[in-house]
């Protein structure tokens, strides 16, 4: 069983594979409104995300910036948008 944090941001399904995340923090640098580190230095999706604070292009850029591709983004139709 995988260790995945999943949420819906701006109508997109976002999954962080916590086993792949090594804590580079590129996602947090680009989208601190959405992502943060837990006590283990692994990225997670914040509980109360204010979607008005980030545009979709910046959000997708943040998700795609992960150097180990730990973040996956799917649209409502299941099409993968990132990485």
DSSP file (Angstrom, degrees, kcal/mol; ACC not computed):
  #  RESIDUE AA STRUCTURE BP1 BP2  ACC     N-H-->O    O-->H-N    N-H-->O    O-->H-N    TCO  KAPPA ALPHA  PHI   PSI    X-CA   Y-CA   Z-CA
    1    1 A X              0   0    0      0, 0.0     2,-0.1     0, 0.0     0, 0.0   0.000 360.0 360.0 360.0 133.2    0.0    0.0    0.0
    2    2 A X        -     0   0    0      1,-0.1     2,-0.9    16,-0.0    15,-0.0  -0.432 360.0-124.7 -85.3 159.2    1.4    3.4   -1.0
    3    3 A X        +     0   0    0     -2,-0.1    15,-2.5     2,-0.0    16,-0.6  -0.821  47.1 164.4-103.4  90.8    1.7    6.4    1.3
    4    4 A X  E     -A   17   0A   0     -2,-0.9     2,-0.5    13,-0.2    13,-0.2  -0.928  31.8-155.3-120.8 132.5   -0.2    9.0   -0.7
    5    5 A X  E     -A   16   0A   0     11,-2.4    11,-2.9    -2,-0.4     2,-0.4  -0.918  25.9-173.9 -99.3 127.0   -1.6   12.4    0.4
    6    6 A X  E     +A   15   0A   0     -2,-0.5     2,-0.3     9,-0.2     9,-0.2  -0.962  13.2 151.8-129.8 142.1   -4.5   13.4   -1.9
    7    7 A X  E     -A   14   0A   0      7,-2.3     7,-3.4    -2,-0.4     2,-0.5  -0.955  39.8-113.9-154.1 171.4   -6.6   16.5   -2.2
    8    8 A X  E     +A   13   0A   0     -2,-0.3     2,-0.4     5,-0.2     5,-0.2  -0.970  32.7 176.6-116.5 120.9   -8.6   18.5   -4.7
    9    9 A X  E >  S-A   12   0A   0      3,-2.7     3,-2.2    -2,-0.5    -2,-0.0  -0.991  71.1 -13.9-127.1 124.2   -7.2   21.9   -5.6
   10   10 A X  T 3  S-     0   0    0     -2,-0.4    -1,-0.1     1,-0.3     3,-0.1   0.838 129.1 -54.3  54.1  36.0   -8.9   24.2   -8.2
   11   11 A X  T 3  S+     0   0    0      1,-0.3     2,-0.4    64,-0.1    -1,-0.3   0.511 116.3 114.5  79.2   4.9  -10.9   21.2   -9.4
   12   12 A X  E <   -A    9   0A   0     -3,-2.2    -3,-2.7    63,-0.1     2,-0.5  -0.879  67.7-124.8-111.2 139.9   -7.8   19.1  -10.0
   13   13 A X  E     -AB   8  74A   0     61,-2.4    61,-2.5    -2,-0.4     2,-0.5  -0.727  28.9-165.5 -83.6 125.5   -6.9   15.9   -8.1
   14   14 A X  E     -AB   7  73A   0     -7,-3.4    -7,-2.3    -2,-0.5     2,-0.4  -0.943   6.5-174.1-116.6 130.4   -3.4   16.3   -6.5
   15   15 A X  E     -AB   6  72A   0     57,-2.7    57,-2.7    -2,-0.5     2,-0.6  -0.989   9.1-164.1-126.6 130.5   -1.5   13.3   -5.2
   16   16 A X  E     -AB   5  71A   0    -11,-2.9   -11,-2.4    -2,-0.4     2,-1.2  -0.962  15.5-145.4-110.3 118.7    1.8   13.4   -3.3
   17   17 A X  E >>  -A    4   0A   0     53,-3.2     4,-1.8    -2,-0.6     3,-1.1  -0.730  13.5-165.7 -80.5 101.9    3.6   10.1   -3.1
   18   18 A X  T 34 S+     0   0    0    -15,-2.5    -1,-0.2    -2,-1.2   -14,-0.1   0.687  84.0  60.4 -68.6 -18.5    5.1   10.6    0.4
   19   19 A X  T 34 S+     0   0    0    -16,-0.6    -1,-0.3     1,-0.2   -15,-0.1   0.779 109.8  42.4 -76.9 -26.3    7.5    7.6   -0.2
   20   20 A X  T <4 S+     0   0    0     -3,-1.1    -2,-0.2    50,-0.1    -1,-0.2   0.795  90.9 100.6 -86.0 -31.5    9.0    9.4   -3.2
   21   21 A X     <  +     0   0    0     -4,-1.8    -5,-0.0    49,-0.2    45,-0.0  -0.332  42.1 177.6 -62.6 129.5    9.2   12.9   -1.6
   22   22 A X        -     0   0    0     -2,-0.1    -1,-0.1    20,-0.0    20,-0.1   0.255  51.2-105.0-116.3   8.9   12.7   13.7   -0.4
   23   23 A X        +     0   0    0      1,-0.0    -2,-0.1    20,-0.0    19,-0.1   0.804  65.9 147.1  79.8  31.2   11.9   17.3    0.8
   24   24 A X        -     0   0    0      1,-0.1    18,-0.0    19,-0.0    -1,-0.0   0.896  46.9-145.8 -63.4 -38.2   13.5   19.5   -1.9
   25   25 A X     >  +     0   0    0     16,-0.1     4,-2.5    11,-0.1     5,-0.2   0.568  55.8 132.5  87.1   9.5   10.7   22.0   -1.3
   26   26 A X  H  > S+     0   0    0      1,-0.2     4,-1.8     2,-0.2     5,-0.2   0.891  75.1  52.7 -60.5 -37.8   10.3   23.3   -4.8
   27   27 A X  H  > S+     0   0    0      1,-0.2     4,-2.3     2,-0.2     8,-0.3   0.892 110.7  47.1 -63.8 -39.0    6.6   22.8   -4.6
   28   28 A X  H  4 S+     0   0    0      2,-0.2     4,-0.2     1,-0.2    -2,-0.2   0.888 108.4  54.7 -71.0 -39.2    6.5   24.9   -1.4
   29   29 A X  H  < S+     0   0    0     -4,-2.5     3,-0.3     1,-0.2    -1,-0.2   0.893 118.5  34.9 -59.2 -39.8    8.7   27.6   -2.9
   30   30 A X  H  < S+     0   0    0     -4,-1.8    -2,-0.2     1,-0.2    -1,-0.2   0.754 134.5  22.0 -89.0 -26.7    6.3   28.0   -5.8
   31   31 A X    >X  +     0   0    0     -4,-2.3     4,-2.4    -5,-0.2     3,-1.8  -0.452  60.3 157.4-141.8  65.2    3.0   27.4   -4.0
   32   32 A X  T 34 S+     0   0    0     -3,-0.3    -1,-0.1     1,-0.3    -4,-0.1   0.687  75.7  66.9 -64.9 -15.8    3.3   28.0   -0.2
   33   33 A X  T 34 S+     0   0    0      1,-0.1    17,-0.4    -3,-0.1    -1,-0.3   0.743 114.7  27.1 -71.4 -23.0   -0.5   28.5   -0.1
   34   34 A X  T <4 S+     0   0    0     -3,-1.8    12,-3.2    -7,-0.2     2,-0.3   0.807 118.4  46.8-107.6 -43.4   -1.0   24.8   -1.0
   35   35 A X  E  <  +D   45   0B   0     -4,-2.4     2,-0.3    -8,-0.3    10,-0.2  -0.727  51.3 160.8-112.9 154.2    2.0   22.8    0.2
   36   36 A X  E     -D   44   0B   0      8,-1.8     8,-2.5    -2,-0.3     2,-0.3  -0.944  37.2-101.2-153.9 171.2    4.0   22.6    3.4
   37   37 A X  E     -D   43   0B   0     -2,-0.3     6,-0.2     6,-0.2     2,-0.1  -0.770  28.2-143.0 -96.6 144.6    6.5   20.2    5.2
   38   38 A X    >   -     0   0    0      4,-2.2     3,-1.9    -2,-0.3    -1,-0.0  -0.289  44.5 -81.2 -89.4-173.6    5.4   17.9    8.0
   39   39 A X  T 3  S+     0   0    0      1,-0.3    -2,-0.0     2,-0.1    -1,-0.0   0.675 131.3  55.4 -66.4 -16.2    7.6   17.1   10.9
   40   40 A X  T 3  S-     0   0    0      2,-0.2    -1,-0.3     3,-0.0     3,-0.1   0.406 118.9-108.4 -94.1   1.5    9.5   14.5    8.8
   41   41 A X  S <  S+     0   0    0     -3,-1.9     2,-0.4     1,-0.3    -2,-0.1   0.742  76.8 133.4  78.3  23.4   10.4   17.0    6.1
   42   42 A X        -     0   0    0    -20,-0.1    -4,-2.2   -19,-0.1    -1,-0.3  -0.888  58.7-112.6-108.9 137.8    7.9   15.5    3.6
   43   43 A X  E     +D   37   0B   0     -2,-0.4     2,-0.3    -6,-0.2    -6,-0.2  -0.337  37.9 175.6 -68.7 146.8    5.6   17.7    1.6
   44   44 A X  E     -D   36   0B   0     -8,-2.5    -8,-1.8    -2,-0.0     2,-0.5  -0.955  35.5-102.0-143.9 164.2    1.8   17.5    2.2
   45   45 A X  E     -D   35   0B   0     -2,-0.3   -10,-0.2   -10,-0.2   -39,-0.1  -0.775  43.7-116.6 -88.7 126.5   -1.3   19.4    1.0
   46   46 A X        -     0   0    0    -12,-3.2     3,-0.3    -2,-0.5    -1,-0.1  -0.258  15.5-129.2 -62.1 149.0   -2.5   21.9    3.5
   47   47 A X  S    S+     0   0    0      1,-0.2     2,-0.9   -40,-0.0    -1,-0.1   0.951  99.0  39.2 -64.3 -53.1   -6.0   21.4    5.0
   48   48 A X  S    S+     0   0    0      2,-0.0     2,-0.5   -14,-0.0    -1,-0.2  -0.740  76.1 179.2-106.6  85.1   -7.5   24.8    4.3
   49   49 A X        -     0   0    0     -2,-0.9     2,-1.2    -3,-0.3   -15,-0.1  -0.755  22.9-145.9 -90.0 125.8   -6.2   25.9    0.9
   50   50 A X    >   -     0   0    0     -2,-0.5     3,-2.2   -17,-0.4     4,-0.2  -0.773  12.7-168.2 -89.4  96.9   -7.4   29.2   -0.3
   51   51 A X  G >  S+     0   0    0     -2,-1.2     3,-0.9     1,-0.3    -1,-0.2   0.677  80.5  67.6 -63.5 -17.7   -7.7   28.5   -4.0
   52   52 A X  G 3  S+     0   0    0      1,-0.2    -1,-0.3    -3,-0.1    -2,-0.0   0.667  89.8  66.3 -74.1 -14.9   -8.1   32.2   -4.8
   53   53 A X  G <  S+     0   0    0     -3,-2.2     2,-0.4     1,-0.1    -1,-0.2   0.545 103.6  43.0 -85.1  -7.1   -4.6   32.9   -3.6
   54   54 A X  S <  S-     0   0    0     -3,-0.9     2,-0.2    -4,-0.2    -1,-0.1  -1.000  74.9-133.3-141.4 139.4   -2.9   30.9   -6.5
   55   55 A X     >  -     0   0    0     -2,-0.4     4,-2.4     1,-0.1     5,-0.2  -0.552  28.9-113.8 -88.8 160.0   -3.6   30.7  -10.2
   56   56 A X  H  > S+     0   0    0      1,-0.2     4,-2.8     2,-0.2     5,-0.2   0.861 113.5  55.0 -62.8 -38.2   -3.8   27.4  -12.0
   57   57 A X  H  > S+     0   0    0      2,-0.2     4,-2.1     1,-0.2    -1,-0.2   0.929 111.3  44.0 -62.4 -45.7   -0.7   28.0  -14.1
   58   58 A X  H  > S+     0   0    0      2,-0.2     4,-2.4     1,-0.2    -1,-0.2   0.898 113.0  53.0 -64.8 -40.9    1.5   28.7  -11.0
   59   59 A X  H  X S+     0   0    0     -4,-2.4     4,-2.0     2,-0.2    -2,-0.2   0.933 110.7  45.5 -60.5 -47.7   -0.1   25.7   -9.2
   60   60 A X  H  X S+     0   0    0     -4,-2.8     4,-2.3     1,-0.2    -1,-0.2   0.866 111.1  54.0 -65.3 -36.0    0.7   23.3  -12.1
   61   61 A X  H  X S+     0   0    0     -4,-2.1     4,-1.2    -5,-0.2    -1,-0.2   0.916 108.1  50.2 -62.1 -43.1    4.2   24.7  -12.3
   62   62 A X  H  < S+     0   0    0     -4,-2.4     4,-0.3     1,-0.2     3,-0.2   0.899 112.0  47.4 -62.1 -41.4    4.7   24.0   -8.6
   63   63 A X  H >< S+     0   0    0     -4,-2.0     3,-0.8     1,-0.2     8,-0.3   0.872 113.4  47.6 -68.5 -37.3    3.5   20.5   -9.0
   64   64 A X  H 3< S+     0   0    0     -4,-2.3    -1,-0.2     1,-0.2    -2,-0.2   0.657  96.5  74.4 -77.4 -16.2    5.7   19.9  -12.0
   65   65 A X  T 3<  +     0   0    0     -4,-1.2     2,-0.2    -3,-0.2    -1,-0.2   0.636  63.8 116.0 -74.2 -13.7    8.8   21.4  -10.3
   66   66 A X    X   -     0   0    0     -3,-0.8     3,-1.3    -4,-0.3     5,-0.1  -0.396  58.3-152.1 -60.3 118.8    9.2   18.3   -8.1
   67   67 A X  T 3  S+     0   0    0      1,-0.3    -1,-0.2    -2,-0.2    -2,-0.0   0.659  95.0  42.9 -71.1 -13.6   12.6   16.8   -9.1
   68   68 A X  T 3  S-     0   0    0      0, 0.0    -1,-0.3     0, 0.0    -2,-0.1   0.258 108.3-120.8-112.8  11.2   11.6   13.3   -8.1
   69   69 A X    <   +     0   0    0     -3,-1.3    -2,-0.1    -5,-0.1   -48,-0.1   0.860  61.6 146.8  53.1  42.1    8.0   13.5   -9.6
   70   70 A X        +     0   0    0    -50,-0.1   -53,-3.2   -54,-0.1     2,-0.5   0.637  53.5  72.9 -78.9 -14.6    6.4   12.8   -6.3
   71   71 A X  E     -B   16   0A   0     -8,-0.3     2,-0.4   -55,-0.2   -55,-0.2  -0.894  60.5-175.7-109.5 127.9    3.4   15.0   -7.2
   72   72 A X  E     -B   15   0A   0    -57,-2.7   -57,-2.7    -2,-0.5     2,-0.4  -0.962   5.7-163.5-119.8 137.9    0.8   13.9   -9.7
   73   73 A X  E     -BC  14  82A   0      9,-2.7     8,-3.2    -2,-0.4     9,-1.3  -0.987   6.5-174.7-124.6 129.5   -2.1   16.1  -10.9
   74   74 A X  E     -BC  13  80A   0    -61,-2.5   -61,-2.4    -2,-0.4     6,-0.2  -0.950  17.6-134.9-121.2 141.5   -5.1   14.8  -12.7
   75   75 A X    >   -     0   0    0      4,-2.5     3,-2.2    -2,-0.4   -63,-0.1  -0.273  44.0 -86.3 -82.4 179.7   -8.0   16.8  -14.3
   76   76 A X  T 3  S+     0   0    0      1,-0.3    -1,-0.1   -65,-0.1   -64,-0.1   0.761 129.8  55.0 -60.3 -26.2  -11.7   15.8  -13.8
   77   77 A X  T 3  S-     0   0    0      2,-0.1    -1,-0.3     1,-0.0     3,-0.1   0.438 120.7-106.5 -86.6  -0.3  -11.5   13.4  -16.7
   78   78 A X  S <  S+     0   0    0     -3,-2.2     2,-0.3     1,-0.3    -2,-0.1   0.481  70.6 146.2  88.9   3.1   -8.5   11.5  -15.2
   79   79 A X        -     0   0    0      1,-0.1    -4,-2.5    -5,-0.0     2,-0.5  -0.577  52.1-121.1 -74.9 132.6   -6.0   13.0  -17.7
   80   80 A X  E     +C   74   0A   0     -2,-0.3    -6,-0.3    -6,-0.2     3,-0.1  -0.633  33.7 173.7 -78.6 123.5   -2.5   13.6  -16.1
   81   81 A X  E     +     0   0A   0     -8,-3.2     2,-0.3    -2,-0.5    -7,-0.2   0.666  53.4  69.8-101.0 -23.2   -1.5   17.2  -16.2
   82   82 A X  E      C   73   0A   0     -9,-1.3    -9,-2.7     1,-0.1    -1,-0.4  -0.978 360.0 360.0-153.6 146.7    1.7   17.0  -14.1
   83   83 A X              0   0    0     -2,-0.3    -1,-0.1   -11,-0.3   -11,-0.1  -0.982 360.0 360.0 -73.4 360.0    4.4   15.9  -14.1
